[in-house]
Amino acid sequence: MSKRMYELVVIAMLMMSFFCVPCQDVKACRTNSAASSMSDESLQQKINDLAGMSAIGYVPFWRVGLTKEGLDVGMPQIQVNHFPYEEIEETPTGWIIKSRSQDVVFTLHIHKAPGRCSLSRQWYPYQSVLTIKIAGQAEQIYKGTAIGKGQKPLPPHPKDGKQPFKQVKKNKQEVYSMLDHLKFALMDKDMDDVAQYIHYPLRVNSSSAASVVINNRQMFGDRFSAIFNPATIQSILSCKYQEIYEREGSVGVGNGLMILTMFNGKLLISTINKN
């Protein structure tokens, strides 16, 4: 083979190598892109399927709402309220939802088995287990229940029965539900939602200041942050069902922290006794 011919062969081989390698890279890139797209579509489908579901637990009171945008978390010890989805795994027995934000990592297990709240004694369609790991702290595990979009708690077992108050014409489950909704509203600091549970005049007593009477909705709005300061909100979130009592036509919550009175068939907060 002549020297000129040899040079041409070498040049041809270099050119083939130059054009073929990128083709392989493009093919691999397209394959990876397709896999990523399928993964994104699969995650989005799972998000759509679970959107509207919420998990609830007590002692301490916590809530995780599953939305299409992410997870809305309500826990007194966590400052972050919104977490993006990181991974959703569907298993034969339920779902495992993983997420993280800043220095908080948590995993929510939702099991496809009815669970009963140990405090309200109501049954829910699912059980839930929330695992939280905050940087620098030990891992914490909380058990609770879960409910899907549009679902309601299951009817109580006949042996649980209804436990009506003697003078207040409301059964305990209704009081529990009202207290739960109030806790949700306070965690979200939703003044309008909280206001629907207030009766005017509202009396606010304090061991460190003079009592205040809130006469109307506008006055309540102006003093909302003072009435429901962080310490008071924490006390309400920590209220247990065992601390609810009925006396002289009113219902006491949290060993007297709040007094609920019946007005036009609805239990409303008439007195708040702050520490």
QUIFEN-V128391 format. One record per residue. N is the residue number from 1. RES is the residue in one small letter. SS is DSSP state (a for helix, b for strand, c for the rest). PSI is psi as a letter, one per 30 degrees, with the letter a starting at -180 (NA if undefined). NEAR is the number of other C-alpha atoms within 10 Angstrom. Layout:
{{N | RES | SS | PSI | NEAR} {N | RES | SS | PSI | NEAR}}
This chain:
{{1 | m | c | k | 5} {2 | s | c | l | 6} {3 | k | a | e | 7} {4 | r | a | e | 8} {5 | m | a | e | 10} {6 | y | a | e | 11} {7 | e | a | e | 10} {8 | l | a | e | 11} {9 | v | a | e | 11} {10 | v | a | e | 10} {11 | i | a | e | 12} {12 | a | a | e | 12} {13 | m | a | e | 10} {14 | l | a | e | 11} {15 | m | a | e | 11} {16 | m | a | e | 10} {17 | s | a | e | 11} {18 | f | a | e | 11} {19 | f | a | e | 10} {20 | c | a | e | 11} {21 | v | a | e | 11} {22 | p | a | e | 11} {23 | c | a | e | 11} {24 | q | a | e | 11} {25 | d | a | e | 11} {26 | v | a | e | 12} {27 | k | a | e | 12} {28 | a | a | e | 12} {29 | c | a | e | 12} {30 | r | a | e | 12} {31 | t | a | e | 12} {32 | n | a | e | 12} {33 | s | a | e | 12} {34 | a | a | e | 12} {35 | a | a | e | 12} {36 | s | a | e | 12} {37 | s | a | e | 12} {38 | m | a | e | 12} {39 | s | a | e | 12} {40 | d | a | e | 11} {41 | e | a | e | 12} {42 | s | a | e | 13} {43 | l | a | e | 17} {44 | q | a | e | 15} {45 | q | a | e | 13} {46 | k | a | e | 16} {47 | i | a | e | 20} {48 | n | a | e | 14} {49 | d | a | e | 13} {50 | l | a | f | 18} {51 | a | c | k | 18} {52 | g | c | f | 16} {53 | m | c | l | 17} {54 | s | b | k | 22} {55 | a | b | k | 25} {56 | i | b | k | 23} {57 | g | b | l | 21} {58 | y | c | l | 18} {59 | v | c | i | 13} {60 | p | c | l | 15} {61 | f | c | k | 22} {62 | w | b | l | 22} {63 | r | b | k | 22} {64 | v | b | j | 21} {65 | g | b | k | 19} {66 | l | b | j | 23} {67 | t | c | l | 17} {68 | k | c | f | 16} {69 | e | c | f | 13} {70 | g | c | a | 16} {71 | l | b | k | 20} {72 | d | b | j | 17} {73 | v | b | k | 21} {74 | g | b | j | 22} {75 | m | b | k | 16} {76 | p | c | e | 15} {77 | q | c | g | 10} {78 | i | c | k | 11} {79 | q | c | e | 10} {80 | v | c | k | 14} {81 | n | c | f | 14} {82 | h | b | k | 16} {83 | f | b | k | 21} {84 | p | c | l | 15} {85 | y | c | k | 20} {86 | e | c | e | 12} {87 | e | b | k | 13} {88 | i | b | j | 20} {89 | e | b | k | 12} {90 | e | b | k | 11} {91 | t | b | l | 11} {92 | p | c | f | 7} {93 | t | c | f | 11} {94 | g | b | b | 15} {95 | w | b | k | 18} {96 | i | b | j | 18} {97 | i | b | k | 19} {98 | k | b | k | 19} {99 | s | b | l | 17} {100 | r | b | l | 17} {101 | s | b | k | 15} {102 | q | c | c | 9} {103 | d | c | g | 10} {104 | v | b | k | 15} {105 | v | b | k | 16} {106 | f | b | l | 18} {107 | t | b | k | 18} {108 | l | b | j | 21} {109 | h | b | k | 21} {110 | i | b | j | 25} {111 | h | b | k | 20} {112 | k | c | i | 16} {113 | a | c | k | 14} {114 | p | c | k | 16} {115 | g | b | k | 21} {116 | r | b | k | 19} {117 | c | c | k | 17} {118 | s | c | f | 13} {119 | l | c | e | 12} {120 | s | c | f | 17} {121 | r | c | g | 14} {122 | q | c | k | 18} {123 | w | b | k | 21} {124 | y | b | l | 24} {125 | p | c | f | 18} {126 | y | b | l | 21} {127 | q | b | l | 24} {128 | s | b | l | 26} {129 | v | b | k | 20} {130 | l | b | k | 22} {131 | t | b | k | 16} {132 | i | b | k | 19} {133 | k | b | j | 16} {134 | i | b | k | 17} {135 | a | c | k | 11} {136 | g | c | g | 7} {137 | q | c | l | 8} {138 | a | c | l | 9} {139 | e | c | k | 12} {140 | q | b | k | 11} {141 | i | b | k | 13} {142 | y | b | k | 17} {143 | k | b | k | 18} {144 | g | b | a | 23} {145 | t | b | l | 27} {146 | a | b | l | 30} {147 | i | b | k | 24} {148 | g | c | l | 18} {149 | k | c | k | 12} {150 | g | c | f | 7} {151 | q | c | l | 12} {152 | k | c | l | 11} {153 | p | c | k | 17} {154 | l | b | l | 14} {155 | p | c | k | 11} {156 | p | c | l | 16} {157 | h | c | k | 11} {158 | p | c | e | 7} {159 | k | c | f | 6} {160 | d | c | e | 10} {161 | g | c | a | 10} {162 | k | c | k | 13} {163 | q | c | i | 10} {164 | p | b | k | 13} {165 | f | c | l | 16} {166 | k | c | e | 12} {167 | q | c | e | 12} {168 | v | c | k | 19} {169 | k | c | i | 13} {170 | k | c | k | 18} {171 | n | b | l | 13} {172 | k | a | e | 18} {173 | q | a | e | 16} {174 | e | a | e | 13} {175 | v | a | e | 17} {176 | y | a | e | 17} {177 | s | a | e | 12} {178 | m | a | e | 15} {179 | l | a | e | 19} {180 | d | a | e | 15} {181 | h | a | e | 14} {182 | l | a | e | 20} {183 | k | a | e | 23} {184 | f | a | e | 18} {185 | a | a | e | 16} {186 | l | a | e | 21} {187 | m | a | e | 20} {188 | d | c | f | 15} {189 | k | c | h | 15} {190 | d | c | j | 12} {191 | m | a | e | 15} {192 | d | a | e | 11} {193 | d | a | e | 15} {194 | v | a | e | 18} {195 | a | a | f | 17} {196 | q | c | f | 12} {197 | y | c | g | 17} {198 | i | b | k | 20} {199 | h | b | k | 22} {200 | y | b | k | 15} {201 | p | b | k | 16} {202 | l | b | k | 18} {203 | r | b | k | 18} {204 | v | b | j | 18} {205 | n | b | k | 18} {206 | s | b | k | 14} {207 | s | c | f | 9} {208 | s | c | g | 8} {209 | a | c | l | 10} {210 | a | c | l | 8} {211 | s | c | k | 14} {212 | v | b | k | 14} {213 | v | b | k | 14} {214 | i | b | j | 21} {215 | n | c | f | 13} {216 | n | c | l | 13} {217 | r | a | e | 16} {218 | q | a | e | 10} {219 | m | a | e | 11} {220 | f | a | e | 20} {221 | g | a | e | 15} {222 | d | a | e | 11} {223 | r | c | g | 13} {224 | f | a | e | 15} {225 | s | a | e | 12} {226 | a | a | e | 11} {227 | i | a | e | 19} {228 | f | c | i | 18} {229 | n | c | l | 12} {230 | p | a | e | 13} {231 | a | a | e | 11} {232 | t | a | e | 18} {233 | i | a | e | 16} {234 | q | a | e | 18} {235 | s | a | e | 14} {236 | i | a | e | 20} {237 | l | a | f | 24} {238 | s | c | f | 16} {239 | c | c | k | 20} {240 | k | c | l | 19} {241 | y | a | f | 16} {242 | q | a | f | 11} {243 | e | a | g | 12} {244 | i | c | k | 18} {245 | y | b | l | 16} {246 | e | b | k | 15} {247 | r | b | k | 12} {248 | e | c | h | 9} {249 | g | c | g | 13} {250 | s | b | l | 19} {251 | v | b | k | 23} {252 | g | b | k | 19} {253 | v | b | k | 23} {254 | g | c | h | 19} {255 | n | c | h | 14} {256 | g | c | g | 16} {257 | l | c | e | 18} {258 | m | b | k | 20} {259 | i | b | k | 23} {260 | l | b | k | 24} {261 | t | b | k | 21} {262 | m | b | k | 17} {263 | f | b | j | 11} {264 | n | c | h | 7} {265 | g | c | g | 10} {266 | k | b | k | 14} {267 | l | b | k | 22} {268 | l | b | l | 23} {269 | i | b | k | 26} {270 | s | b | f | 21} {271 | t | b | k | 22} {272 | i | b | k | 23} {273 | n | b | j | 17} {274 | k | b | k | 20} {275 | n | c | NA | 12}}
